[in-house]
């Protein structure tokens, strides 16, 4: 994975003065808002893709944003 589009937006959200809004699947077709988050860092991890092939993934480290 590369730092383009959404990954870049998450990594650079503080520099760009943007919020990260975390949602989770609630019911089929519905999501539920969890919290605003802050990205405190990231690391890379090898994970399988949809076809079972290994790929490098970016894992973002997020904390709840204090109000």
N, C-alpha and C positions, 0 to 999 in steps of 0.2 A: 504494500500500500504506500501511497505517496501523500505528501501534504499539498493536496489540491482540493478545490471546492469545499465540501463540508468539513473534511479533516483539517484543512488550513483555517477555516472559520472557527472551529473549536479551539485549535492551538492558539490562535491570535485574538480570541474574543476580548481579552482585557485591553490589548493595544488598540483595538477598533471600537472600544466602549460598547460592546454588544453583550447581551445576556444569553446564557444557555438555559433553555427550558427543558426539563426532563419529564417525559411522559412514559407510562407503561401500558401494555395491553391490559384492558379491563375485562371486556367481553368481546366476542367476535364482532369486528367492525367498530368497536368503541375503545377509546384510550382515556386514561385518567391522568390529570396533571399531578406530578409528584412534588417538584420544587424547582426553584431557580438554582443553578449550580455554578461553580467556579472550577475551571480546569487548573489543577495545581502541578500537572506534569503529565508525562506519558512514557511508555516503554514499548518495546517491540516483543512480539511473541509469535512463534510458529504455530499455526492452527490449520486444520483441514478446511478446504473450501467445499462447495456443494457437491463436488464430484469425488471428494476424499483425497484430493491432492494437497500437499502441504504448501502453504503460502505464509508470507510474513504479514502479520497484522499489527496495527497500532492500537494499543490499549491506553485510553485516556484515564487519568486519575482525577476524579471529580469529588468535590465537597459541596455540601449545601451552602448556599449564599445566605449570610446573616442579613436580616432586615435592617 
